[in-house]
Amino acid sequence: SFSRRSDQEYTIDPSRAEDYQSLLNEIAVGGFIPRSVLYLWAFRNSTLGHGRAGFHNLRLLAQALDNRPYSGPIDCIVVSSAMQAVNGSEAVDPETSLLLGPCKVIPREYPHIMCRSIDLIADEDPSSIIRDLMLEPGMPHASRAIAYRAGFRWEQSFEPGSLPARAVKNVRQHGVYLDRKS
């Protein structure tokens, strides 16, 4: 449960909604108004069920940020490891990808909360990880998945494409056919 360990150190139970609210109220009383939140519970966490728990905990954080005692936009940066396969050599944990759902939905439900997913390599040099995370709040606010690999920032993107024409076989003139494309 929520406790204050020092002037700048708090402990919360990430599965308790009231702990998030208590934390935000406590720091507001101290005059601190966060513009960015680094959600790090999914980073270097390989326990079974962490993806499901992270999904629900992230939802609780968003609800608390919506009810915080001050207004203004806030950037929620969800940091994970083993979520994205960028170069094909990474070990990927599919359960971690559950965090992408809230990252995409939170900005739609709460327009003042910008949310992005950042995937890092867990065993990379800590100074490199810190550098990447410190630069991230200044990056354009994209709702795309982001991954850092070997000093490079990768953003997921989609481009329109066309499919090659299929050769139609066994079609009779004036025949009746069911199209399952739509």
C-alpha positions in Angstrom: 0.0 0.0 0.0 1.0 3.7 -0.3 3.7 5.0 1.9 6.1 7.9 1.9 9.7 6.8 2.5 11.4 10.2 2.1 10.8 13.6 0.5 11.1 12.2 -3.0 10.6 8.5 -2.5 7.2 6.7 -2.3 6.1 3.1 -2.3 2.8 2.0 -3.9 1.1 -1.3 -4.7 0.6 -1.0 -8.5 -2.6 -3.1 -8.3 -4.3 -0.6 -6.0 -6.1 2.3 -7.7 -6.1 4.3 -4.4 -2.3 4.2 -4.2 -1.9 6.0 -7.6 -4.4 8.6 -6.4 -2.7 9.0 -3.1 0.7 9.4 -4.8 -0.6 12.1 -7.2 -2.3 14.0 -4.3 0.8 13.8 -2.2 3.1 15.2 -4.9 0.6 17.9 -5.7 0.6 19.0 -2.1 4.4 19.3 -2.3 4.0 21.6 -5.4 5.2 19.1 -7.9 3.2 18.8 -11.1 4.5 16.0 -13.4 4.5 16.5 -17.2 5.8 13.1 -17.9 5.4 9.7 -16.3 7.9 6.8 -16.9 6.0 3.5 -16.4 8.9 1.1 -15.8 7.2 -1.9 -14.2 7.3 -3.8 -17.6 11.1 -3.2 -18.0 13.3 -6.2 -17.0 10.3 -8.0 -15.5 10.1 -11.6 -16.6 7.7 -12.9 -14.0 4.8 -15.0 -15.3 1.6 -12.9 -15.6 3.4 -9.5 -15.7 1.9 -8.6 -19.0 -1.7 -9.0 -17.7 -0.9 -7.2 -14.5 0.9 -4.4 -16.4 -2.2 -4.0 -18.6 -4.5 -3.5 -15.6 -1.9 -1.4 -13.6 -1.5 0.9 -16.6 -5.3 1.3 -16.8 -5.3 2.3 -13.1 -2.5 4.8 -13.6 -4.5 6.4 -16.5 -7.6 6.7 -14.4 -5.6 8.3 -11.5 -4.0 10.7 -14.0 -7.4 11.7 -15.2 -8.5 12.4 -11.6 -5.4 14.2 -10.5 -5.8 17.5 -8.6 -4.2 19.6 -11.4 -4.8 20.0 -15.1 -2.6 20.0 -18.2 -1.3 17.5 -20.7 0.8 14.6 -19.5 3.1 12.3 -21.4 3.0 8.7 -20.2 6.0 6.7 -21.4 5.5 2.9 -21.0 8.9 1.3 -21.0 9.2 -2.5 -21.7 11.8 -5.1 -22.7 11.2 -8.1 -24.9 8.1 -6.7 -26.6 9.3 -5.8 -30.1 11.2 -7.8 -32.6 13.1 -5.2 -34.7 16.0 -7.1 -36.1 14.8 -10.6 -35.6 17.5 -11.6 -33.1 15.7 -10.5 -29.9 13.9 -12.8 -27.5 10.3 -11.6 -27.5 7.7 -12.2 -24.7 4.3 -12.0 -26.4 2.6 -11.3 -23.0 4.4 -8.0 -22.8 2.6 -6.8 -26.0 -0.6 -6.6 -23.9 0.7 -3.2 -22.9 0.2 -1.9 -26.4 -3.6 -2.0 -25.9 -3.7 0.7 -23.2 -1.0 2.7 -25.0 -3.3 3.0 -28.0 -6.6 3.4 -26.1 -5.6 5.8 -23.2 -5.1 8.8 -25.5 -8.5 8.2 -27.0 -10.2 7.9 -23.6 -8.2 10.7 -22.0 -7.2 13.2 -24.6 -4.9 15.1 -22.2 -2.8 11.9 -21.6 -0.3 11.2 -24.4 0.9 7.6 -24.2 3.7 5.8 -26.1 5.3 2.4 -25.8 9.1 2.2 -25.8 10.9 -1.1 -26.0 14.5 -1.4 -24.8 17.0 -4.3 -24.6 17.1 -5.2 -20.9 20.8 -6.1 -20.8 22.1 -3.0 -22.7 24.4 -0.5 -21.1 22.5 1.4 -18.3 23.9 4.8 -19.4 22.6 4.1 -23.0 19.2 3.2 -21.6 19.0 6.4 -19.5 20.1 8.6 -22.4 17.4 7.1 -24.6 14.7 7.6 -22.0 15.8 11.2 -21.2 15.5 12.2 -24.8 12.1 10.6 -25.4 9.8 13.3 -23.8 11.2 15.7 -26.4 10.4 13.5 -29.4 7.2 14.0 -31.5 4.2 12.5 -29.8 3.5 9.5 -31.9 1.1 6.8 -31.0 3.4 4.3 -32.7 5.4 1.6 -30.9 9.0 2.7 -30.5 12.1 0.5 -30.0 15.7 1.4 -29.3 18.3 -1.0 -30.7 22.1 -0.4 -30.7 21.7 3.4 -30.4 19.0 3.7 -33.1 15.4 4.8 -32.5 12.9 2.7 -34.5 9.2 3.7 -34.9 6.6 1.3 -36.2 4.9 2.6 -39.3 2.5 1.4 -41.9 2.4 2.1 -45.6 -0.4 1.5 -48.1 0.3 -1.2 -50.6 -1.5 -3.1 -53.3 -1.9 -6.7 -53.7 -1.1 -8.4 -57.0 -4.0 -9.3 -59.2 -5.1 -12.9 -58.7 -5.7 -15.1 -61.6 -9.3 -16.2 -61.5 -9.8 -19.8 -62.5 -13.0 -21.8 -63.0 -15.3 -18.8 -63.4 -18.3 -19.3 -65.5 -20.1 -16.4 -67.2 -23.3 -15.5 -65.3 -22.2 -17.6 -62.4 -23.0 -16.7 -58.8 -20.0 -16.3 -56.4 -19.4 -15.4 -52.8 -16.7 -12.8 -52.2 -15.2 -13.3 -48.7 -12.9 -10.2 -48.8 -15.1 -7.8 -46.9 
